Amino acid sequence: MKWLIAKNLRIKICVGLILLVSVVHSVNQLSHATPRQSEGKGQLQIGFYDLLADQQENYKVQIMDMNGAMLLTITHPEDSMFLIKGRLDEEKERNGRTFYSYNPVRYNNPQNHKMIFSFVDFLRHNEVWVYPMTVNKQPLLIGQSGLMFVYALKS
């Protein structure tokens, strides 16, 4: 039975990671698509849900384009002490995929939110990739788990 919990947690982590990398990549594409005077910034919410324990965790994510790297800030709406800051660096492009590595900057989790801890641990120990493409002039990202994310470029 513990194997099922681990399997479901791994799936949740992968899905959350792909969502996060997809948004990071979309902000990165936005920064390269149009010239701009200021740094790019994007905001979104991510959530994790444990079916077996019937628990959920929701977070606010802010992504900033900082000189070629993506600065990631994750906060919890109900826990003002919770903070995760990290940097996603583009490592390489191979076979049409863009690979990223995560470098932690700050981690403060005083209430021990377990699902986000697993997500950050996954980021720290694995290289993640996305496959950017365009379908009918609409940007599309495909991640490791097959998750597809459509995003619009601003002019």
Steps between C-alpha positions, in 0.01 A plus 500: 500500500789740562607446142168647381550810713850546361377444145220756535732751664749458216225565245388812689855625516553442128175676406578795727853518367386498140250777571770704667758447227237570235423836649869576545564413140204711384638800688840428344345482153315823569825670595662388173196566279473876550757761591417664831645757734440313828538146624224245432276391781225240525271380777301182543365265761600137543335241715564148618231254602556170680206273417575240764542747785236741362734796549582793278763772492472815288776749429559827317791502258679799357751457219740772388742499208833607651779524241430166333406311818153466647461611862222301663321613817236275660284620791210349694188719530427384857855474633689830486824337619509251210738596220684320225736685269698331230650548159426295190796505264473387141760228469484382142283433200501154351266341245267801520471479879610772740655370824498690830676458832374637833732684739354579843539851640281493812268242658286567808226248581422540873165315488654207310280497190587153373382503139693814404806357674480195271463729199806708592699183574410371154614829343832491687590148391367480144550683177167596343416567138231646279446466127386833348314502170242703308163370377290732282723791606419427867796425732474158666722332760513126556659378823657179626172339608322590175323800652429766237484870579377766256597860567460828315784734419434868564602748235 
